[in-house]
Amino acid sequence: MGDKGGDNHSEVTDFILVGIRVRPELHSLLFLLFLIVYGMVLLGNLSMIGIIVTDPRLNTPMYFFLGNLSIIDLSYSTVIVPKAMVNILSQKKTISFAGCVTQLFLYALFMVTEAFVLAAMAYDRFIAICNPLLYTVRMSRSLCIQLVAGSYLCGWVSSILQISVTFSMSFCASRVIDHFYCDSNPIEKISCSNIFMNKMVSFSLAVLIILPTIIVIVVSYMYIVSAVLKIRSSEGRKKAFSTCSSHLGVVSLLYGTVSFVYLTPPNNPELRKVASVCYILFTPMLNPLIYSLRNKDVKDAMKKVIWKKKVLL
């Protein structure tokens, strides 16, 4: 089997990405939709990164994590969307074997990293609300860097494992991937190897990633809710909850769309593709909006930038 897989890898030099099945006359409209939303992803996340980097008032742990979240959102969209846009208008719709490996690796890397960064942000909010006097001591710059670096390390390890089992399979039946990017599930469908080990590795990775991050987020917010309810003034409770509402919105959006993608019935690939569009395009587009519309510091920083531009003009 090992020799067969090795011979097969030398033969398969590229894959064909089917993409989203629409009538030919709708290809231009689909391309325009991807272009507009991806443009908003670029604008929103680059603006958020720029504001956080340039405004000294946002030099806090929460905005350090938020800046990294914007980098991650921007990155996994960029890994997939430009190639998908090219394929919408192309007749060939191919991706090289190396390109497919790279795309799956980076997609898995950023997706896993985002889950752990969101868990770190929940811990940050827990310390800020439950132990405000010790916040600057506990959430030191070095700890924040370690948490983000650890998130990337977890993403890197899980991605290596995922691509190792995915591309060790034999592809002797077909090279047509029924998706608009390289994902493990549609790749497994075109393999003629036994995919039991792949399924076990994917399931184990999902458990090891989802359980710890969900537990950290849920436990953190249990303590946060308990602490906020002890605040006597309604104004104080409102202010405390407002610091968490944006993060809760982003967490709900992420896990909601990812659940939609992976809980979609496998016999309905087109619905799964639509769900993937929500995660890959609309989630990174909405995350900066959620934080900018519901966060006073970010809104003030944006107004400051806009005012400076008006003065220069």
C-alpha positions in Angstrom: 0.0 0.0 0.0 2.8 2.3 0.8 4.4 1.9 -2.6 1.1 2.4 -4.3 0.5 5.6 -2.4 4.0 6.8 -3.3 3.6 6.0 -7.0 0.2 7.7 -7.0 1.6 10.9 -5.5 4.1 11.1 -8.3 1.3 10.8 -10.9 -1.1 13.3 -9.3 0.3 16.8 -10.0 -2.9 18.8 -9.6 -6.5 18.7 -8.6 -9.7 20.2 -10.2 -11.8 22.3 -7.8 -15.4 22.1 -8.9 -16.4 25.3 -7.1 -19.9 26.4 -6.4 -22.3 25.1 -9.0 -24.3 27.9 -10.5 -25.5 28.6 -14.0 -22.8 30.0 -16.4 -24.6 33.4 -16.6 -24.3 33.8 -12.8 -20.5 33.3 -12.7 -19.8 37.0 -13.1 -22.3 37.8 -10.3 -20.7 35.2 -8.0 -17.3 36.6 -8.8 -18.6 40.2 -8.0 -20.0 39.0 -4.7 -16.7 37.4 -3.7 -14.8 40.5 -4.8 -17.0 42.9 -2.8 -17.1 40.9 0.4 -13.3 40.1 0.2 -12.7 43.8 -0.3 -14.6 44.5 2.8 -12.6 41.8 4.7 -9.4 43.5 3.6 -10.6 47.0 4.4 -12.1 46.1 7.8 -9.3 44.0 9.1 -6.4 46.2 7.8 -8.2 49.2 9.3 -8.5 47.4 12.6 -4.9 46.4 12.6 -3.8 49.9 11.7 -5.9 51.6 14.4 -4.6 49.2 17.1 -1.0 49.7 16.1 -1.1 53.5 15.8 -3.3 54.5 18.7 -1.4 54.3 22.1 -4.7 54.1 24.0 -5.3 50.7 22.5 -2.0 49.3 23.7 -3.7 46.8 26.1 -3.9 43.0 26.2 -7.5 43.0 24.8 -6.5 44.9 21.7 -3.3 42.9 21.3 -5.5 39.8 21.0 -7.9 41.7 18.7 -5.1 42.7 16.4 -4.0 39.1 16.1 -7.6 38.0 15.5 -7.8 40.5 12.6 -4.5 39.1 11.2 -5.9 35.6 11.4 -9.2 36.5 9.8 -7.4 38.3 7.0 -5.0 35.4 6.5 -7.4 32.5 6.1 -9.6 34.5 3.8 -6.6 35.3 1.6 -5.5 31.7 1.6 -8.8 30.6 -0.1 -10.7 33.5 -1.7 -8.3 34.8 -4.4 -7.8 31.3 -5.9 -11.6 30.7 -5.7 -12.2 33.9 -7.6 -9.8 33.0 -10.3 -11.4 29.6 -10.7 -14.9 31.1 -10.9 -13.9 32.8 -14.2 -11.5 30.1 -15.4 -12.3 27.0 -17.5 -9.5 24.9 -16.0 -10.3 25.4 -12.3 -7.1 23.5 -11.3 -4.9 23.7 -8.3 -1.4 22.1 -8.1 -0.8 19.3 -5.7 1.6 21.5 -3.7 -0.9 24.3 -3.8 -3.6 22.1 -2.4 -1.3 20.9 0.4 -0.3 24.5 1.2 -3.9 25.7 1.1 -5.2 23.0 3.5 -2.2 23.5 5.8 -2.7 27.3 6.1 -6.5 27.0 6.3 -6.3 24.5 9.2 -3.5 26.5 10.9 -5.4 29.8 11.0 -8.7 28.1 11.9 -7.3 26.3 14.9 -5.2 29.4 15.9 -8.4 31.5 15.9 -10.1 29.1 18.3 -7.3 29.3 20.8 -6.9 33.1 20.5 -10.6 33.5 21.2 -10.2 31.3 24.3 -7.2 33.6 25.4 -9.5 36.6 24.9 -12.1 35.0 27.2 -9.5 34.5 29.9 -8.4 38.1 29.4 -12.0 39.3 30.0 -12.2 37.0 33.1 -9.1 38.6 34.6 -10.2 42.1 33.7 -13.6 41.8 35.4 -13.0 39.3 38.2 -9.5 40.6 39.2 -9.3 44.2 38.0 -6.6 45.2 40.5 -4.3 42.5 39.4 -5.1 42.8 35.7 -1.9 44.5 34.5 0.2 42.1 36.6 -1.4 38.9 35.4 -2.0 39.9 31.8 1.6 41.0 31.2 2.9 41.6 27.7 5.0 38.5 27.9 2.0 36.3 28.9 0.0 37.7 26.0 2.8 37.0 23.5 3.1 33.4 25.0 -0.7 32.8 24.6 -0.7 33.9 21.0 2.5 32.0 20.2 1.0 28.9 21.9 -2.2 29.3 19.8 -0.1 29.4 16.6 1.9 26.3 17.8 -1.3 24.4 18.4 -2.5 25.4 14.9 0.8 24.4 13.4 0.9 20.9 15.1 -2.7 20.1 14.2 -2.2 21.3 10.6 0.9 19.1 10.2 -1.1 16.1 11.5 -4.1 16.9 9.3 -2.1 17.2 6.0 0.1 14.2 6.8 -2.9 11.8 7.0 -4.8 13.5 4.2 -2.1 13.5 1.6 -0.8 10.0 2.5 -3.9 8.6 0.8 -4.0 7.3 -2.8 -5.9 9.2 -5.4 -6.4 6.6 -8.0 -10.2 7.1 -8.6 -10.4 10.8 -9.4 -8.7 14.2 -8.9 -11.9 16.2 -9.0 -12.6 17.9 -5.6 -16.2 18.9 -5.1 -15.5 22.1 -3.3 -14.1 25.6 -4.1 -11.0 25.0 -1.9 -8.9 22.1 -0.6 -10.7 20.7 2.5 -10.1 17.3 4.1 -13.6 15.9 3.7 -14.0 16.3 -0.1 -10.4 15.2 -0.6 -11.2 12.0 1.3 -14.1 11.3 -1.0 -11.9 11.0 -4.0 -9.4 8.7 -2.4 -9.3 4.9 -2.9 -7.5 4.3 0.4 -9.0 3.2 3.6 -9.9 6.5 5.4 -10.6 5.1 8.8 -7.4 6.4 10.2 -8.1 9.8 8.6 -11.5 10.0 10.3 -10.0 9.0 13.7 -7.2 11.6 13.4 -9.7 14.3 12.4 -12.1 13.4 15.2 -9.3 13.4 17.8 -8.0 16.7 16.6 -11.5 18.2 16.8 -12.0 17.0 20.3 -8.5 18.2 21.4 -9.2 21.6 19.9 -12.9 22.3 20.6 -13.1 20.9 24.1 -10.3 22.9 25.8 -11.3 26.2 24.0 -15.0 25.8 24.8 -14.3 24.9 28.4 -12.1 28.0 28.9 -14.7 30.2 27.3 -17.6 28.8 29.2 -15.9 28.7 32.6 -14.5 32.2 32.1 -18.0 33.6 31.4 -19.5 31.7 34.3 -17.2 33.6 36.6 -17.7 36.8 34.7 -21.5 36.6 35.0 -21.2 35.7 38.7 -19.0 38.8 39.3 -21.1 41.2 37.2 -24.3 40.2 39.0 -22.7 41.2 42.3 -22.2 44.7 41.1 -25.0 46.8 42.7 -25.4 49.6 40.2 -27.1 48.9 36.9 -24.7 51.2 35.2 -21.8 49.3 36.5 -23.3 46.0 35.3 -24.0 47.4 31.9 -20.4 48.7 31.6 -18.9 45.4 32.6 -21.1 43.4 30.2 -20.3 45.8 27.4 -16.7 44.9 27.5 -17.6 41.2 26.8 -20.5 41.6 24.3 -18.2 42.0 21.3 -16.2 38.9 22.2 -19.3 36.9 22.8 -20.6 38.0 19.4 -17.4 36.9 17.6 -17.3 33.6 19.5 -21.0 32.9 18.6 -20.4 33.8 15.0 -17.3 31.6 14.7 -18.7 28.5 16.3 -22.1 29.0 14.7 -20.7 29.1 11.1 -18.1 26.3 11.7 -20.9 24.1 13.2 -23.0 24.9 10.1 -20.2 23.8 7.8 -19.3 20.5 9.5 -22.8 19.5 10.6 -24.2 20.0 7.1 -25.3 16.5 5.7 -22.5 15.1 3.5 -25.0 14.2 0.9 -25.7 18.0 0.3 -22.3 19.3 -0.9 -23.7 22.6 -2.3 -25.2 23.5 1.1 -21.8 22.8 2.7 -20.2 25.1 0.2 -22.6 27.9 1.1 -21.9 27.3 4.8 -18.1 27.5 4.0 -18.7 30.9 2.3 -20.3 32.2 5.5 -17.3 31.1 7.5 -14.5 32.1 5.1 -15.9 35.4 3.8 -18.7 36.7 6.0 -17.2 35.9 9.5 -14.0 37.8 8.9 -16.0 40.7 7.3 -18.3 40.9 10.3 -15.7 40.6 13.1 -14.2 44.1 12.7 -17.7 45.5 12.5 -18.8 43.8 15.7 -15.8 45.3 17.6 -15.9 48.7 16.0 -19.7 49.2 16.4 -19.9 48.0 20.0 -16.6 49.3 21.4 -16.2 52.9 22.5 -12.4 52.9 22.4 -12.3 51.6 18.8 -15.0 54.1 17.7 -13.1 57.0 19.3 -9.8 55.8 17.6 -11.6 55.6 14.3 -13.1 59.1 14.7 -9.6 60.4 15.6 -8.2 59.0 12.3 -11.0 60.3 10.3 -10.7 63.8 11.9 -6.9 63.8 11.1 -7.6 63.0 7.5 -10.2 65.8 7.2 -7.7 68.3 8.7 -5.0 67.2 6.2 -7.5 67.6 3.3 
